[in-house]
Amino acid sequence: MTSNKLKIYLIAGEPSGDLLGSRLMRALRQKTNNEVEFFGLGGDTMEAEGLKPLFDISELAVMGLVEVVPSIPRVLQRIREVVADIINRRPNVVITIDSWSFCCRIHKALRRLNTGVKQVHYVAPQVWAWKKRRAKTMYKYIDELLTLLPNEPPYFTKYRLKTVFVGHPVIESAVLQADGQAFRRKFAIPDDKQIISILPGSRHTEVCRLLPDFLRAAQLLHELNPDMHFVLPTVKTVVARVKKMLKNNSLPLTILEKEADRYGAFQASSAAIAASGTVALELAICHIPHIIAYKVAPLTYLLAKHLVKIKYVNLTNIMLNRRVVPELLQADCTPQNIVREILELLKNGDAYEKQMEGFTEVRQYLSCGNQTPSQNAADEVLRLAGC
């Protein structure tokens, strides 16, 4: 029997995209009274919403201009598999989420095959930072672009691509409803223990480069304050590597694998040490003091210096056009510098107050209308599908 349900094919190659995808799936189910089927590629949270992924996205968790090269043959093979699956399933709409370098190849292949399927990309490439030429050609491969930031549509609409700001899903994050005290009770962490979150990223290269320095910083902090307890939220893509790197660790540290536990940890934290990315916005949106520490391969950094034309790397700082969150990059990403900045925030002085004021501005900046961003995005998808 042929199903009359709307068929949506979603492709999310990274954990941040997986979370966006799961929220979009939930909104689409609500707006169609569950008359929708999902296929494609995603992680744990999309699976929990009913997606049966074509393959495990953890093998795509590669970061950096240099680091990605050895993975190219495998990635190209996976792209061919995804395109073949789309042709076989004939969905109403294909939605790719973030990771434009990966997703654009899928869109190009579908356009060449003239499938007639509506094609959407969710999360604009950061053309305001680098590769501005991308904005000139995207209209050839997709029917619509959904953006998270209100300043992004003009970069694309002038090149004939329908582009809609739907709001940033971080403002609907479950972190806002999380209970820090319940988290402490669950993991038996006393109220007098100061919790510091350690967030070394969701890619293998990030964890390998950042976690040793983050752990050393935690050791130094613990020597200064033995009442500190550390939590390390992680994700499926890198959990095995994280556990291996922590095998002989003696710090009072709790590894967290569930989203609810991660958000509870944030609300219980006095401060956080984070890699750059969506997680930093989650920290900002719930007013958790934090710093950004990040480094990549030396050659990747040298290339990026010539290609990236922005003053800051952290979205909070970029949106506000001022340094609210400390950024410790490359040579500055050291345990000693991390400790210095965290201790400054823990004083609850000027640095802390500037962050709190900035985080309030960020939340206002990322909102869009009375619906959630995911509901706004779902409306656009359904409009394209003719519903």
C-alpha positions as CSV (number, residue, x, y, z in Angstrom):
1,M,0.0,0.0,0.0
2,T,1.4,3.4,-1.0
3,S,1.6,5.9,1.9
4,N,0.0,9.4,1.5
5,K,2.3,10.8,4.2
6,L,4.6,13.7,3.4
7,K,8.1,12.3,2.8
8,I,11.0,14.4,4.1
9,Y,14.6,13.5,3.6
10,L,17.0,15.1,6.1
11,I,20.7,15.2,6.0
12,A,22.7,16.2,9.1
13,G,26.4,15.3,9.2
14,E,27.4,16.6,12.6
15,P,25.9,16.6,16.1
16,S,24.9,20.3,16.0
17,G,23.0,19.6,12.8
18,D,21.5,16.5,14.4
19,L,20.0,18.6,17.1
20,L,18.5,21.1,14.6
21,G,17.1,18.3,12.6
22,S,15.4,16.7,15.6
23,R,13.7,19.9,16.5
24,L,12.6,20.5,12.9
25,M,11.2,16.9,12.7
26,R,9.2,17.5,15.9
27,A,7.8,20.7,14.5
28,L,6.9,19.0,11.2
29,R,5.1,16.2,13.0
30,Q,3.1,18.7,15.1
31,K,2.1,20.8,12.1
32,T,1.1,17.8,9.9
33,N,-0.7,15.8,12.7
34,N,2.0,13.2,12.3
35,E,1.3,12.7,8.6
36,V,5.0,12.8,7.7
37,E,7.8,10.2,7.2
38,F,11.5,10.9,7.7
39,F,14.4,9.4,5.9
40,G,18.1,10.3,5.6
41,L,21.1,10.9,7.7
42,G,21.4,12.0,11.3
43,G,22.5,11.2,14.8
44,D,21.0,10.1,18.2
45,T,18.5,12.9,18.6
46,M,17.1,12.6,15.1
47,E,16.9,8.8,15.6
48,A,14.9,9.4,18.8
49,E,12.4,11.4,16.6
50,G,11.9,8.6,14.2
51,L,14.8,8.8,11.7
52,K,16.5,5.6,10.6
53,P,19.9,6.9,9.4
54,L,21.5,5.5,6.3
55,F,24.8,5.2,8.1
56,D,26.6,6.4,11.3
57,I,27.5,10.1,11.1
58,S,30.4,9.7,13.5
59,E,32.7,8.8,10.5
60,L,32.0,12.3,9.1
61,A,33.2,14.1,12.2
62,V,36.3,15.6,10.6
63,M,37.4,19.2,11.1
64,G,40.1,21.3,9.4
65,L,41.4,22.1,5.9
66,V,44.3,19.7,6.5
67,E,42.6,17.0,8.6
68,V,39.8,16.4,6.1
69,V,42.1,15.3,3.1
70,P,42.6,11.7,4.1
71,S,38.9,11.3,4.5
72,I,37.9,12.5,1.0
73,P,37.5,9.1,-0.7
74,R,35.2,7.8,2.1
75,V,33.2,11.0,2.2
76,L,32.7,10.9,-1.6
77,Q,31.5,7.3,-1.4
78,R,29.0,8.3,1.3
79,I,27.7,11.1,-0.9
80,R,27.0,8.7,-3.7
81,E,25.1,6.4,-1.3
82,V,23.0,9.3,0.0
83,V,22.1,10.5,-3.5
84,A,21.1,6.9,-4.6
85,D,18.9,6.6,-1.5
86,I,17.2,9.9,-2.3
87,I,16.5,8.8,-5.8
88,N,15.1,5.5,-4.5
89,R,12.8,7.1,-1.9
90,R,11.6,10.0,-4.0
91,P,10.8,12.4,-1.1
92,N,8.8,15.6,-1.4
93,V,11.6,17.8,0.1
94,V,15.3,17.2,0.8
95,I,16.6,19.3,3.7
96,T,20.3,19.5,4.4
97,I,21.5,20.9,7.6
98,D,24.7,22.9,8.1
99,S,28.0,21.4,6.7
100,W,27.6,23.1,3.3
101,S,30.9,21.7,2.0
102,F,29.4,18.2,2.4
103,C,25.8,19.0,1.6
104,C,26.4,21.1,-1.6
105,R,27.7,18.0,-3.4
106,I,24.5,16.2,-2.7
107,H,22.5,19.2,-4.0
108,K,24.6,19.5,-7.1
109,A,24.2,15.8,-7.9
110,L,20.4,16.0,-7.4
111,R,20.2,19.0,-9.7
112,R,22.2,17.2,-12.4
113,L,19.8,14.3,-12.2
114,N,16.8,16.7,-12.6
115,T,14.8,14.9,-9.9
116,G,12.2,17.7,-9.4
117,V,12.5,17.3,-5.6
118,K,12.4,20.5,-3.7
119,Q,15.8,21.2,-2.1
120,V,16.4,23.3,1.1
121,H,19.5,24.1,3.1
122,Y,19.1,25.0,6.8
123,V,21.9,27.1,8.3
124,A,23.7,29.5,6.0
125,P,27.4,29.1,5.2
126,Q,29.2,31.9,7.1
127,V,29.9,33.9,4.0
128,W,30.3,37.1,6.1
129,A,33.4,35.4,7.5
130,W,35.0,33.7,4.4
131,K,34.3,32.2,1.0
132,K,31.9,35.0,0.1
133,R,31.7,33.7,-3.5
134,R,29.5,30.8,-2.2
135,A,26.6,33.3,-1.9
136,K,26.8,33.9,-5.7
137,T,26.2,30.3,-6.7
138,M,24.0,28.6,-4.1
139,Y,20.8,29.5,-6.0
140,K,21.8,27.0,-8.7
141,Y,21.6,24.1,-6.3
142,I,18.8,24.8,-3.8
143,D,15.3,26.3,-3.8
144,E,15.5,28.0,-0.4
145,L,18.0,28.8,2.3
146,L,16.9,29.1,6.0
147,T,19.2,31.2,8.2
148,L,19.8,31.4,11.9
149,L,21.0,35.0,12.1
150,P,19.0,38.0,11.0
151,N,21.9,39.7,9.2
152,E,22.4,36.8,6.8
153,P,19.6,36.9,4.2
154,P,20.9,40.0,2.3
155,Y,24.1,38.1,1.5
156,F,22.1,35.6,-0.6
157,T,18.9,37.3,-1.7
158,K,20.9,39.7,-4.0
159,Y,22.0,36.6,-5.9
160,R,18.5,35.3,-6.6
161,L,18.2,32.8,-3.7
162,K,15.1,32.9,-1.6
163,T,16.4,33.2,1.9
164,V,14.4,33.4,5.1
165,F,15.6,34.1,8.7
166,V,13.8,31.7,11.0
167,G,15.5,32.4,14.3
168,H,18.3,30.5,16.1
169,P,17.1,27.2,17.7
170,V,19.4,27.8,20.6
171,I,16.6,30.0,22.1
172,E,14.3,26.9,22.3
173,S,17.0,24.7,23.8
174,A,16.0,22.5,26.6
175,V,18.9,24.0,28.5
176,L,16.6,26.8,29.5
177,Q,14.4,24.4,31.4
178,A,17.1,22.3,32.9
179,D,17.5,21.9,36.7
180,G,20.9,22.4,38.1
181,Q,19.9,21.1,41.6
182,A,18.3,18.0,40.2
183,F,21.6,17.4,38.3
184,R,23.6,17.6,41.5
185,R,21.3,15.2,43.2
186,K,21.4,12.7,40.4
187,F,25.2,12.6,40.3
188,A,25.7,13.1,44.1
189,I,27.6,16.4,43.7
190,P,27.3,18.4,47.0
191,D,26.1,22.0,46.9
192,D,29.4,23.2,48.2
193,K,31.3,21.8,45.2
194,Q,31.9,24.3,42.5
195,I,31.1,22.7,39.1
196,I,33.1,23.6,36.0
197,S,32.0,22.3,32.6
198,I,34.7,21.1,30.1
199,L,33.5,21.1,26.5
200,P,36.3,20.0,24.0
201,G,34.1,19.7,20.9
202,S,32.3,17.0,19.0
203,R,34.9,16.2,16.4
204,H,37.8,13.8,16.8
205,T,40.4,16.4,15.8
206,E,39.0,18.9,18.3
207,V,39.0,16.4,21.2
208,C,42.6,15.3,20.4
209,R,43.9,18.9,20.2
210,L,41.9,20.5,23.0
211,L,41.1,17.9,25.7
212,P,44.7,17.5,27.0
213,D,45.0,21.3,27.6
214,F,41.5,21.5,29.1
215,L,42.3,18.7,31.5
216,R,45.6,20.2,32.5
217,A,43.8,23.5,33.2
218,A,41.3,21.6,35.3
219,Q,44.1,20.0,37.3
220,L,45.6,23.4,38.0
221,L,42.2,24.8,39.0
222,H,41.6,21.8,41.3
223,E,45.0,22.4,42.9
224,L,43.9,26.0,43.7
225,N,40.4,24.9,44.8
226,P,40.0,21.2,45.8
227,D,36.3,21.8,46.2
228,M,35.9,22.0,42.4
229,H,34.1,19.2,40.5
230,F,34.4,18.9,36.7
231,V,31.8,17.6,34.3
232,L,32.6,16.7,30.7
233,P,29.5,16.4,28.4
234,T,30.2,14.5,25.2
235,V,28.4,13.1,22.2
236,K,28.2,9.8,20.4
237,T,30.7,10.8,17.7
238,V,33.6,11.1,20.1
239,V,32.6,9.4,23.4
240,A,34.9,6.4,22.9
241,R,37.9,8.6,22.3
242,V,37.0,10.8,25.3
243,K,36.8,7.8,27.6
244,K,40.1,6.5,26.3
245,M,41.8,9.8,26.9
246,L,40.4,10.0,30.5
247,K,41.3,6.4,31.4
248,N,44.1,7.3,33.9
249,N,42.6,10.7,34.9
250,S,42.4,11.3,38.7
251,L,40.3,14.5,38.7
252,P,36.9,14.5,40.3
253,L,35.2,14.4,36.9
254,T,31.9,13.1,35.6
255,I,31.5,12.1,31.9
256,L,28.0,12.9,30.6
257,E,26.5,11.3,27.5
258,K,22.8,12.3,27.6
259,E,21.5,15.7,26.4
260,A,19.4,16.2,29.6
261,D,22.4,15.6,31.8
262,R,24.5,18.0,29.7
263,Y,22.0,20.7,30.1
264,G,21.6,20.1,33.8
265,A,25.3,20.3,34.2
266,F,25.3,23.7,32.4
267,Q,22.7,25.1,34.8
268,A,24.7,23.8,37.8
269,S,28.0,25.2,36.5
270,S,29.8,28.2,37.9
271,A,31.8,28.5,34.6
272,A,32.7,26.5,31.5
273,I,35.7,25.9,29.2
274,A,34.5,25.4,25.7
275,A,35.5,24.8,22.1
276,S,33.9,27.3,19.8
277,G,30.6,26.4,18.3
278,T,26.9,26.0,19.1
279,V,27.6,24.9,22.6
280,A,29.0,28.4,23.3
281,L,25.7,29.9,22.3
282,E,23.8,27.5,24.6
283,L,26.1,28.6,27.5
284,A,25.4,32.3,26.6
285,I,21.6,31.8,26.3
286,C,21.4,30.5,29.9
287,H,23.9,33.0,31.2
288,I,26.8,30.6,32.1
289,P,30.1,32.4,32.4
290,H,32.6,30.8,29.9
291,I,35.7,31.2,27.8
292,I,36.5,29.9,24.3
293,A,39.7,28.0,23.7
294,Y,40.5,26.6,20.3
295,K,43.4,25.5,18.1
296,V,43.8,23.7,14.8
297,A,46.7,22.3,12.8
298,P,49.4,24.9,12.1
299,L,48.8,24.8,8.3
300,T,45.0,25.1,8.7
301,Y,45.6,28.2,10.9
302,L,47.9,29.8,8.4
303,L,45.4,29.3,5.6
304,A,42.5,30.5,7.8
305,K,44.4,33.7,8.6
306,H,44.4,34.6,5.0
307,L,40.9,33.5,4.2
308,V,38.8,34.5,7.3
309,K,38.0,38.2,7.5
310,I,36.4,38.6,10.9
311,K,37.6,40.1,14.2
312,Y,36.2,37.3,16.4
313,V,35.5,33.6,16.1
314,N,32.8,33.3,18.9
315,L,29.3,34.0,17.7
316,T,28.5,36.0,20.8
317,N,31.4,38.4,20.2
318,I,30.6,38.5,16.4
319,M,27.0,39.4,17.0
320,L,27.8,42.1,19.6
321,N,30.9,43.3,17.8
322,R,32.9,43.4,21.0
323,R,34.9,41.0,23.2
324,V,32.4,39.6,25.7
325,V,33.7,36.1,25.8
326,P,37.5,35.6,26.0
327,E,39.0,33.8,23.0
328,L,42.1,31.8,23.5
329,L,43.2,30.7,20.1
330,Q,46.2,28.7,18.8
331,A,49.3,29.7,20.9
332,D,47.1,31.4,23.4
333,C,45.2,28.2,24.0
334,T,47.3,27.0,27.0
335,P,46.3,25.6,30.4
336,Q,47.7,28.6,32.2
337,N,45.7,31.1,30.1
338,I,42.6,29.1,30.5
339,V,43.0,29.1,34.3
340,R,43.7,32.8,34.4
341,E,40.5,33.6,32.4
342,I,38.3,31.2,34.4
343,L,39.5,32.6,37.7
344,E,38.7,36.1,36.5
345,L,35.1,35.1,35.7
346,L,34.7,33.3,39.0
347,K,35.4,36.6,40.9
348,N,31.9,37.8,39.7
349,G,33.5,41.2,38.9
350,D,33.6,43.3,35.8
351,A,34.3,40.4,33.4
352,Y,31.4,38.5,34.8
353,E,29.0,41.5,34.6
354,K,30.0,42.2,31.0
355,Q,29.2,38.7,30.0
356,M,25.8,38.7,31.7
357,E,24.8,42.0,29.9
358,G,26.0,40.6,26.6
359,F,24.2,37.3,26.9
360,T,20.9,39.2,27.4
361,E,21.5,41.1,24.2
362,V,22.3,37.8,22.4
363,R,19.0,36.2,23.3
364,Q,17.0,39.2,22.0
365,Y,19.1,39.2,18.8
366,L,18.3,35.5,18.0
367,S,14.5,35.6,18.4
368,C,12.1,35.7,15.4
369,G,8.4,36.1,15.9
370,N,6.0,34.3,18.2
371,Q,6.8,30.8,17.1
372,T,9.9,28.8,17.9
373,P,12.7,28.8,15.2
374,S,12.0,25.2,14.4
375,Q,8.3,25.9,13.8
376,N,9.2,28.8,11.5
377,A,11.5,26.5,9.6
378,A,8.8,23.8,9.4
379,D,6.4,26.4,7.9
380,E,8.8,27.1,5.1
381,V,9.4,23.4,4.4
382,L,5.6,22.8,4.2
383,R,5.1,25.7,2.0
384,L,7.7,24.4,-0.4
385,A,6.1,20.9,-0.3
386,G,2.8,22.5,-1.3
387,C,1.0,21.8,2.0
